[in-house]
Amino acid sequence: MKVFPALASNPLLEVKELTCERDDRILFSGLSFSVNAGETIQIEGSNGSGKTSLLRILCGISNHFDGELFWQGQPIETVREEFLASTLYVGHQPGVKLTLTPEENLRWYQALEGLNDFHAVDRALEKVGLAGYEDVPCHTLSAGQQRRVALARLHMTRAILWILDEPFVAIDKKGVAEQESLIAAHVNKGGSVVVTTHQLLTLPHQVRRISLDKNELRGRKSA
Amino acid sequence: MPNSDSGDSRLKPRGIFLVALQREMLLAYRRRSDIVNPLAFFLIVATLFPLGVSPDPKFLAQVSPGVIWVAALLATLLSMDGLFRSDYDDGSLEQMLLSPRPFVLTVLAKVGSHWLLTGLPLALLSPLLGVMLFLPVEGTWALVISLLLGTPTLSLIGAIGAGLTVGLRKGGVLISLLVLPLYIPVLIFGAATVQAGVLGMPVGGYLALLGAILVLGLTLSPFAITAAVKISVSN
C-alpha cells in the first residue's frame, strides 16, 4: 500500500559532504548519504558523537555546518516551506507544555502543521494509551506518558519524513513495540524515518545504519 | 493520507496567529502568578517612591509623570526575559520554527499576548498610580493614552532582546543592556506627553510621535525578533 505519491527518481533528502564542527571539535566530516522514500535509517554513534547535531541539521533547525542538503533534488533553501511541511522532527525536548493537557498540546501540534481535526486528536491519544488523560495537565503525567504525548503526533502528521531523536526514551516495552509497528506502517506507505536510538530496532523491513563513530565514518549497509 | 482515515473530517485550519494567541492566553491563565509579577512591581514602586523621596504633594505632582513611566518601563523589562524562555527550554520554540506556517505570525502572537498581559494592564492601572502620586487630574488621560501607545513598542523592542538572549544561561542583565537604549525615545516622548497634558498643552504631537514609533516597531521589529530567535535556536 503506497500512500505517498511516488516521487521522482530523486531521493527524498540528500546530504553531500556534510561537516559539523562544535567548539573546535569536528563531530563528523565528509558525511554523504541519501534518504530514499520508504527507507528507515538508524544513526548510530557513542555519546557525544554528534547524532543530535546531525538530526538538527537534517530537520533544518541548525545551520552550523558545511556541505549541502537537497530536498527531492533541489537545494533545501529554495524549497524550505515544502521541506518543512513534509518533515516532522521530534527532539529530546519535544515541545510538550506541562501546564497544558495532552489534548491541548496535540491541538497545538496540529495548528503548527496547518491541520484542525478534533477526531484525529482523540484517536491519536487513544492509540498511544492516553485515553482518559485528555483533561489532566501534562505535569501530572509520568515521564513516559509525557513522551507519549509527543509521539502521538506521529499518529496525526501528514509528513513523509520523520526525524526522531531518541524517541523511545522512558517508553515501556509495549510502547516501543507500538512505535515500531507505527514506523513500519509509515515506511510501508512510502514514508521515511531517520532515527537515533541506542535500542535495537525490531522492524520487519531493512534498516540502514549510519555510524558517526570516528573509525567508521562513512555510512555502511547492514541488514 | 498517512495516519488519517478520515480525510473528509479535516476542518479548515485556523489562522496560526489566533491559535497561537489563544494558546499563550491559556498558558498565562494556567500560570497566573507570573502575570501579577510586573503589575505588583509597578504598584510597589509607586508606593515606595513617596516614602523614600518626599511625600510632598507639590513635589510628587511634578515628578509623577516620569516616575510612572519609568516604573512601567522597568515592569515591562522585568517581564521580558520570560517571553521565549519556557518555549525555548521545552523545545516548543524549535517546533514553531519548523512549522510550515509563518514563524513571524507565531512570534507576533507571543509579543501581542505579552502586551495584553503586561502593557495593557499597566496602562489601565496607571490612573490609580496617578492618584497615589498626586498626578494632576488633567494629566490622567494623557498618561493612559501615552502608555497605551508606548507599551506595545516596549514589548516589541524587548522581544528582540529576549530572542537574542534566550539561548544564554543568564540573559537577564544582557537583555537590559541591549534593550534599554532603544527604550529611551519611548520614555522621553511618553513622559513628555503626560507633562504636556498636566500643563494643559496640546498632546497631539507627542502622541503622533509615539504612534509613529509604534508603527515603526510593528513593521520592522517582527523581522528582527524572528532573526534573533532563529540565531538562538540554531545554536
HADDOCK unambig.tbl for C-alpha pairs under 7 A between the chains (distance, minus, plus):
assign (segid A and resid 3 and name CA) (segid B and resid 1 and name CA) 6.27 0.50 0.50
assign (segid A and resid 3 and name CA) (segid B and resid 2 and name CA) 6.77 0.50 0.50
assign (segid A and resid 61 and name CA) (segid B and resid 94 and name CA) 6.99 0.50 0.50
assign (segid A and resid 61 and name CA) (segid B and resid 234 and name CA) 5.38 0.50 0.50
assign (segid A and resid 62 and name CA) (segid B and resid 234 and name CA) 4.29 0.50 0.50
assign (segid A and resid 62 and name CA) (segid B and resid 235 and name CA) 6.58 0.50 0.50
assign (segid A and resid 63 and name CA) (segid B and resid 234 and name CA) 6.43 0.50 0.50
assign (segid A and resid 81 and name CA) (segid B and resid 100 and name CA) 5.54 0.50 0.50
assign (segid A and resid 84 and name CA) (segid B and resid 98 and name CA) 6.00 0.50 0.50
assign (segid A and resid 84 and name CA) (segid B and resid 99 and name CA) 6.24 0.50 0.50
assign (segid A and resid 84 and name CA) (segid B and resid 100 and name CA) 5.25 0.50 0.50
assign (segid A and resid 85 and name CA) (segid B and resid 99 and name CA) 6.96 0.50 0.50
assign (segid A and resid 85 and name CA) (segid B and resid 100 and name CA) 5.10 0.50 0.50
assign (segid A and resid 93 and name CA) (segid B and resid 90 and name CA) 5.21 0.50 0.50
assign (segid A and resid 93 and name CA) (segid B and resid 91 and name CA) 4.71 0.50 0.50
assign (segid A and resid 94 and name CA) (segid B and resid 90 and name CA) 6.72 0.50 0.50
assign (segid A and resid 94 and name CA) (segid B and resid 91 and name CA) 5.34 0.50 0.50
assign (segid A and resid 94 and name CA) (segid B and resid 92 and name CA) 6.90 0.50 0.50
assign (segid A and resid 95 and name CA) (segid B and resid 90 and name CA) 4.97 0.50 0.50
assign (segid A and resid 95 and name CA) (segid B and resid 91 and name CA) 4.16 0.50 0.50
assign (segid A and resid 95 and name CA) (segid B and resid 92 and name CA) 3.87 0.50 0.50
assign (segid A and resid 95 and name CA) (segid B and resid 95 and name CA) 6.76 0.50 0.50
assign (segid A and resid 96 and name CA) (segid B and resid 90 and name CA) 6.68 0.50 0.50
assign (segid A and resid 96 and name CA) (segid B and resid 92 and name CA) 6.99 0.50 0.50
assign (segid A and resid 99 and name CA) (segid B and resid 27 and name CA) 6.80 0.50 0.50
assign (segid A and resid 99 and name CA) (segid B and resid 30 and name CA) 6.40 0.50 0.50
assign (segid A and resid 111 and name CA) (segid B and resid 13 and name CA) 6.99 0.50 0.50
assign (segid A and resid 111 and name CA) (segid B and resid 16 and name CA) 6.55 0.50 0.50
assign (segid A and resid 112 and name CA) (segid B and resid 96 and name CA) 6.73 0.50 0.50
assign (segid A and resid 112 and name CA) (segid B and resid 99 and name CA) 5.32 0.50 0.50
assign (segid A and resid 112 and name CA) (segid B and resid 101 and name CA) 6.37 0.50 0.50
assign (segid A and resid 113 and name CA) (segid B and resid 99 and name CA) 6.05 0.50 0.50
assign (segid A and resid 113 and name CA) (segid B and resid 100 and name CA) 6.55 0.50 0.50
assign (segid A and resid 114 and name CA) (segid B and resid 13 and name CA) 5.47 0.50 0.50
assign (segid A and resid 114 and name CA) (segid B and resid 101 and name CA) 6.99 0.50 0.50
assign (segid A and resid 115 and name CA) (segid B and resid 13 and name CA) 5.32 0.50 0.50
assign (segid A and resid 116 and name CA) (segid B and resid 10 and name CA) 6.30 0.50 0.50
assign (segid A and resid 116 and name CA) (segid B and resid 11 and name CA) 5.28 0.50 0.50
assign (segid A and resid 116 and name CA) (segid B and resid 12 and name CA) 6.36 0.50 0.50
assign (segid A and resid 116 and name CA) (segid B and resid 13 and name CA) 5.07 0.50 0.50
assign (segid A and resid 117 and name CA) (segid B and resid 9 and name CA) 6.75 0.50 0.50
assign (segid A and resid 117 and name CA) (segid B and resid 10 and name CA) 5.26 0.50 0.50
assign (segid A and resid 117 and name CA) (segid B and resid 11 and name CA) 5.81 0.50 0.50
assign (segid A and resid 155 and name CA) (segid B and resid 3 and name CA) 5.47 0.50 0.50
assign (segid A and resid 156 and name CA) (segid B and resid 3 and name CA) 5.99 0.50 0.50
assign (segid A and resid 156 and name CA) (segid B and resid 4 and name CA) 6.68 0.50 0.50
assign (segid A and resid 158 and name CA) (segid B and resid 1 and name CA) 6.69 0.50 0.50
assign (segid A and resid 158 and name CA) (segid B and resid 2 and name CA) 5.81 0.50 0.50
